[in-house]
Amino acid sequence: MDYVIGTPVLTQGGRRAGSVSRIVVFGAAGPVHAVVARVGMLGQREVLIGVENIELVEDDGIHLFFGKAQVNGLPYFVEQEYAAPPVGEPLPMGFSLGSVMVPQGYDLGVMPLLVDEQKHLDLGEQDIARGYSVRCTDGEVGVVRDLRVEDSSNRLETLIVESDDEALGLFKIPASSIAAIEGEVVTLSMTRSELMAGMPRS
């Protein structure tokens, strides 16, 4: 999935909300954690859009899961909380210094565990966090990239999983598909083939 500077950001329904001005990565070469978009009249403010809020990327732009009202409620991008990658670090193809930012306070190349990211699940008192391995019944398929929770109950709703397999890429799994959590491994109640069969096609 590519995020190009200047790409339109579109709300649910296809209305333009702004355009990509930077990306935020965990490590200079990725993975992408969020895009920074200029929004509002004349693009006077920058907001953070986590990749879990992006439904798909098409030729006409980046499509979000929600509408304009939710865009207005997105957190502002606070430049002081981020830094440019050190000089000499490779940048994602097509990006220049200044358009790629990394969060302050962690080593490049190490996926940080963020505060308040652990959530309790209905299936037990286990927790789940970013960086946990995700496996189907017949093998590993990726790692937890992010978590989406219900606003009212704070219960886990969806896992955002990142896979090295290009056929899978970045995908969503409902919490109801989790069979077990042991240590830092999340096991799904399906085979890899069943996972692939249930994925939406663009």
C-alpha positions as CSV (number, residue, x, y, z in Angstrom):
1,M,0.0,0.0,0.0
2,D,1.6,3.3,-1.1
3,Y,1.0,6.7,0.4
4,V,2.3,9.5,-1.9
5,I,2.7,13.1,-0.8
6,G,-0.2,15.1,-2.3
7,T,-2.5,12.2,-2.6
8,P,-6.2,13.2,-1.9
9,V,-7.7,12.0,1.3
10,L,-11.4,11.1,0.8
11,T,-14.1,10.5,3.4
12,Q,-16.6,7.7,3.3
13,G,-18.7,8.6,0.2
14,G,-15.8,10.0,-1.7
15,R,-15.7,13.6,-0.5
16,R,-12.3,15.2,-0.4
17,A,-11.1,16.1,3.1
18,G,-7.5,17.1,2.3
19,S,-4.3,15.7,1.0
20,V,-1.3,13.8,2.4
21,S,1.6,16.0,3.5
22,R,3.8,13.5,5.3
23,I,4.0,9.9,6.6
24,V,4.8,8.6,10.1
25,V,6.8,5.4,10.2
26,F,8.2,3.0,12.7
27,G,11.8,3.0,11.4
28,A,12.9,5.1,8.4
29,A,12.0,2.5,5.9
30,G,8.6,1.7,7.4
31,P,6.2,0.2,8.2
32,V,3.8,3.2,7.9
33,H,2.0,4.0,11.1
34,A,0.0,7.0,10.0
35,V,-0.4,9.6,7.3
36,V,-0.4,13.3,8.0
37,A,-3.0,15.2,6.0
38,R,-3.6,18.9,5.5
39,V,-7.3,19.4,6.0
40,G,-9.8,22.3,6.4
41,M,-10.1,25.5,4.4
42,L,-6.9,26.1,2.5
43,G,-5.3,23.1,4.3
44,Q,-4.5,25.2,7.4
45,R,-4.0,22.3,9.8
46,E,-2.4,18.9,9.8
47,V,-4.0,15.8,11.4
48,L,-2.9,12.3,12.0
49,I,-4.7,9.5,10.3
50,G,-3.7,6.0,11.5
51,V,-3.6,3.3,8.9
52,E,-6.3,1.4,10.7
53,N,-8.7,4.3,9.6
54,I,-7.9,3.8,5.9
55,E,-10.3,1.5,4.1
56,L,-8.3,1.4,0.8
57,V,-6.0,3.2,-1.5
58,E,-7.1,3.7,-5.1
59,D,-6.0,5.8,-8.1
60,D,-8.3,8.6,-7.0
61,G,-6.9,8.8,-3.4
62,I,-6.9,7.4,0.1
63,H,-10.4,6.3,1.2
64,L,-11.3,6.5,4.9
65,F,-13.8,4.4,6.9
66,F,-15.6,7.5,8.2
67,G,-17.1,10.9,7.2
68,K,-16.1,14.6,7.5
69,A,-17.3,14.9,11.1
70,Q,-14.8,12.3,12.3
71,V,-12.0,13.9,10.2
72,N,-12.6,17.1,12.2
73,G,-12.2,15.1,15.4
74,L,-8.8,13.6,14.4
75,P,-5.8,14.5,16.6
76,Y,-3.6,17.3,15.3
77,F,-0.1,16.4,14.1
78,V,2.3,18.0,16.7
79,E,5.6,18.3,15.0
80,Q,7.6,18.5,18.2
81,E,6.5,14.9,19.1
82,Y,8.3,13.6,15.9
83,A,11.7,13.8,14.3
84,A,13.1,13.3,10.9
85,P,15.1,10.0,10.4
86,P,18.8,10.5,11.0
87,V,20.9,11.6,8.0
88,G,22.0,8.5,6.0
89,E,19.0,6.4,6.9
90,P,17.2,5.1,3.8
91,L,13.8,6.7,3.1
92,P,10.8,5.0,1.6
93,M,10.9,5.3,-2.2
94,G,9.4,8.6,-3.5
95,F,9.8,10.4,-0.2
96,S,12.2,13.2,0.7
97,L,13.7,14.3,4.0
98,G,11.0,16.3,5.9
99,S,8.1,14.2,4.5
100,V,9.0,11.2,6.6
101,M,8.7,11.4,10.4
102,V,9.4,9.0,13.2
103,P,8.0,9.3,16.8
104,Q,10.4,10.7,19.4
105,G,11.8,8.4,22.0
106,Y,12.4,5.0,20.5
107,D,15.1,3.2,18.5
108,L,14.7,3.1,14.7
109,G,13.6,-0.3,13.5
110,V,12.0,-1.3,16.8
111,M,8.2,-1.5,16.9
112,P,7.3,0.4,20.1
113,L,4.5,-0.7,22.5
114,L,2.4,2.4,23.1
115,V,0.7,3.4,26.4
116,D,-2.8,2.1,26.9
117,E,-2.8,-0.2,24.0
118,Q,-3.6,-3.4,25.9
119,K,-7.3,-4.3,25.9
120,H,-9.2,-7.0,27.7
121,L,-11.1,-9.6,25.6
122,D,-14.4,-11.2,26.3
123,L,-12.8,-14.7,25.9
124,G,-10.7,-14.3,29.0
125,E,-8.7,-11.9,31.1
126,Q,-5.8,-12.0,28.6
127,D,-4.5,-8.9,27.0
128,I,-3.3,-8.2,23.5
129,A,-0.8,-5.6,22.3
130,R,0.9,-4.4,19.1
131,G,3.7,-6.6,18.0
132,Y,2.0,-9.9,19.0
133,S,2.3,-12.7,16.5
134,V,-0.9,-13.7,14.7
135,R,-1.3,-17.2,13.4
136,C,-3.9,-19.3,11.7
137,T,-4.5,-22.9,12.7
138,D,-1.9,-23.9,10.1
139,G,0.8,-21.3,10.5
140,E,1.8,-17.7,11.2
141,V,0.3,-15.0,9.1
142,G,1.6,-11.7,10.6
143,V,1.8,-9.4,13.6
144,V,-0.6,-7.1,15.3
145,R,-0.2,-3.6,13.9
146,D,-3.0,-1.9,15.7
147,L,-6.3,-2.4,17.7
148,R,-9.7,-1.0,17.2
149,V,-12.1,-0.9,20.2
150,E,-15.7,-0.2,20.8
151,D,-16.1,3.4,22.0
152,S,-18.8,2.5,24.6
153,S,-17.3,-0.6,26.2
154,N,-13.6,-0.3,25.4
155,R,-13.8,-3.9,24.3
156,L,-11.6,-5.1,21.4
157,E,-13.5,-5.0,18.1
158,T,-10.9,-5.5,15.4
159,L,-7.3,-6.5,15.0
160,I,-5.2,-4.7,12.3
161,V,-2.7,-7.3,11.1
162,E,0.4,-6.7,9.0
163,S,1.8,-9.6,6.9
164,D,5.1,-10.0,5.0
165,D,3.1,-12.0,2.5
166,E,2.0,-9.6,-0.3
167,A,-1.1,-11.6,-0.9
168,L,-2.3,-10.6,2.6
169,G,-0.6,-7.2,3.2
170,L,-2.4,-5.2,5.9
171,F,-5.8,-6.7,6.8
172,K,-8.5,-6.6,9.5
173,I,-9.7,-9.5,11.7
174,P,-12.8,-9.3,13.9
175,A,-12.2,-10.2,17.6
176,S,-14.7,-13.0,17.2
177,S,-12.2,-14.8,15.0
178,I,-9.7,-15.1,17.8
179,A,-9.5,-18.7,19.2
180,A,-6.8,-18.2,21.8
181,I,-4.0,-16.0,23.1
182,E,-1.0,-17.6,24.7
183,G,2.1,-15.6,25.6
184,E,2.4,-13.1,22.8
185,V,0.8,-15.3,20.1
186,V,-2.8,-14.7,18.9
187,T,-4.3,-17.8,17.2
188,L,-7.2,-17.4,14.9
189,S,-10.0,-20.0,14.5
190,M,-9.4,-20.5,10.8
191,T,-6.8,-21.8,8.3
192,R,-4.8,-19.4,6.1
193,S,-7.0,-20.5,3.1
194,E,-10.2,-19.6,5.0
195,L,-8.7,-16.3,6.0
196,M,-7.9,-15.5,2.3
197,A,-11.3,-16.6,1.2
198,G,-13.0,-14.3,3.6
199,M,-11.0,-11.2,2.7
200,P,-12.7,-8.4,0.8
201,R,-11.7,-8.0,-2.8
202,S,-11.1,-4.5,-4.3
